[in-house]
Amino acid sequence: MSMPRQMHLGAFILGAGHHIAGWRMPGAEAGSENLDLIKRIARTAERGKFDLLFLADAVNTRPDMHPSMVLRLEPLTLLAALAMVTERIGLAATASTTYTEPYNLARYLGSIDHMSNGRCGWNIVTGAFADAAANFSRDRHPPHDERYAIAAEFVEVAKGLWDSCEDGILTMDKASGQFLDAGKMHALNHAGTYFKVKGPLNMSRPPQGYPVLIQAGASDAGRDLAGRIAEIVYAVHQDIEVARAFSSDLKRRAVGFGRSPDHIKIMPGICAIIGGTEAEAKAKLAELGECADPKVALQVLAERLGHDLTAFDLDAPVPDLPPSGVMRGHAETLTALARKENLTLRQLRNVVAASMGHRLMVGTPEQIADGLQEWFEAGAADGFNVMPPWFPGAFDDFVDHVVPILQKRGLFRQDYTGTTLRDHLGLPRPEHPLAHRVLVGSMAASG
C-alpha cells in the first residue's frame, strides 16, 4: 500500500528577513553574519521537520542591495558549521557555475555531504549579476545561453568527479596492509568546450552519491537544464494555473530526458505573514510597509526586472521592458502580475519589497495552510520554499502554528523517517555509472 503524497518544506534563510524592512520589526534580529541567529533558525527548521534549509548567495555586492544580501557569510562554509549543530535536516546553498571551478566545488560540496552524513544540496546558478565578472578577472559576464551551456557541462564534470571512487573503495585491512582498492579509483580525463579536468577527486564517493541538485531557471534553457538534472526546482509564481503549467512542463521535460517525473520536486517560494486574525496579519504587513526604504525597494525590483527603473514614473503603469537575460522567471511573473492587477510601478515595488517577487500570503495559520494545500493538491507544487519576512518571530509563527495544521491534515510528516536529504525527498541514490557503462578510465589504465 503506497503512502499518501506529502508536501516538502524548505526554509529559505536570509538573516535580515525576506521583507526589506523585516529586520526593523519589534523583536526581530538581523544579520546574515549572525551565526548564533542562523544556528537557532536551523534548529527551529529541524524542529519543524523541514526537508531542508537553503542559503542563497551572489558573488557581488552594493550598499543598496537587499539588507540580507549586502553583507553575508560564504554559504558553503556556513553549511559546514550548521552540519555540526543539526542532525537530520537537509543543508543546501547556492554556488555559481560561472565563477567557480568544478574540481574545487565538487570537493566543497562532497565534503559537506560527508560531514553531514548525506544532507547536502547544491543550488546551481549561472549568475544573474553582470558586475560579478569584475571580481573574477573577467572582462564580461557571459551571455544567457552560454552561461547555461557552461552550467550543463560543469554539472556533468562535478558528477564525474564525485564518481572518481566507486563505493567500497576503502578497505583499511590491517592484516594485509591494504588501505584502499586501487582498482576502484578512476581518472575523469574530461576535455570539453569549457572545462578540462583530469581527476580523480581526492575523496571517496559522497554518502548521497551526488548532493541533491537544485535549480531555479525559468527560461527555456533553464527549464531544459532543470529537466535534465534538477531534483528540486525553486519557482517564482503568483498564479496557481501558471504554476501548474510550469510544473507539468518541467516534469514532461524530465521524462524526455529519461527521468521519472517523481524525481523532480517543484517548490515555489512563499512569504507568509501570520496573525491571530486576518486583520492582525494585515496590520503587520502595513507596519512592514511603513518601515521600508523606498530606494532599496526600487533597486530590488530593478534587479528582478533587469532594468534601471529610476527614470520611470512610480505612479504610472509598469512599463513594457524587453527581456534582459537575468532573473527571467522573476521578470515574467512580476510583469504578468502587474498586467493582471493593473499595478503601478510603485505598487509593484511594494509587492517585491514584501516578498522579493514570490507569493505573498497574509492571514491566519488556517488561511496559510489552506493556501498551501490548494496549490499542493492542484499539482501546482510538490512543496514550498518558505521565506519568512523576518527572523526569528515570523518563522516561529510558521513552525509553531502552520506546520501542526499541515500535519493534522496528513499533508506533512510528523517526524523524519530517513537520515539523508534524498530520504526526505523520496529520491534514489544515484548508482555509480560503472554499474552500467564505462565513462572513465581506471587509474591503472591511465597511468
HELIX and SHEET records of a PDB file:
HELIX    1   1 GLY A   22  ARG A   24  5                                   3    
HELIX    2   2 LEU A   35  ARG A   47  1                                  13    
HELIX    3   3 PRO A   67  VAL A   70  1                                   4    
HELIX    4   4 PRO A   75  ALA A   83  1                                   9    
HELIX    5   5 PRO A  102  MET A  115  1                                  14    
HELIX    6   6 ALA A  130  PHE A  136  5                                   7    
HELIX    7   7 HIS A  144  TRP A  162  1                                  19    
HELIX    8   8 ALA A  182  LYS A  184  5                                   3    
HELIX    9   9 ASP A  220  ILE A  229  1                                  10    
HELIX   10  10 ILE A  240  GLY A  256  1                                  17    
HELIX   11  11 PRO A  261  HIS A  263  5                                   3    
HELIX   12  12 GLU A  278  CYS A  291  1                                  14    
HELIX   13  13 PRO A  294  LEU A  305  1                                  12    
HELIX   14  14 ARG A  328  GLU A  341  1                                  14    
HELIX   15  15 LEU A  345  SER A  355  1                                  11    
HELIX   16  16 PRO A  365  GLU A  377  1                                  13    
HELIX   17  17 GLY A  393  ASP A  397  1                                   5    
HELIX   18  18 PHE A  398  VAL A  402  3                                   5    
HELIX   19  19 VAL A  403  LYS A  408  1                                   6    
HELIX   20  20 LEU A  421  LEU A  425  1                                   5    
HELIX   21  21 PRO A  433  ALA A  435  5                                   3    
HELIX   22  22 MET A  443  SER A  446  1                                   4    
SHEET    1   A 9 ARG A 359  GLY A 363  0                                        
SHEET    2   A 9 LYS A 265  ILE A 274  1                                        
SHEET    3   A 9 ILE A 232  ALA A 235  1                                        
SHEET    4   A 9 VAL A 212  GLN A 215  1                                        
SHEET    5   A 9 CYS A 120  VAL A 125  1                                        
SHEET    6   A 9 GLY A  90  SER A  96  1                                        
SHEET    7   A 9 LEU A  52  LEU A  55  1                                        
SHEET    8   A 9 HIS A   8  ILE A  13  1                                        
SHEET    9   A 9 GLY A 383  VAL A 386  1                                        
SHEET    1   B 2 LEU A 170  ASP A 173  0                                        
SHEET    2   B 2 GLN A 178  LEU A 180 -1                                        
SHEET    1   C 2 HIS A 186  ALA A 187  0                                        
SHEET    2   C 2 GLY A 441  SER A 442 -1                                        
SHEET    1   D 2 HIS A 190  ALA A 191  0                                        
SHEET    2   D 2 LYS A 196  VAL A 197 -1                                        
END                                                                             
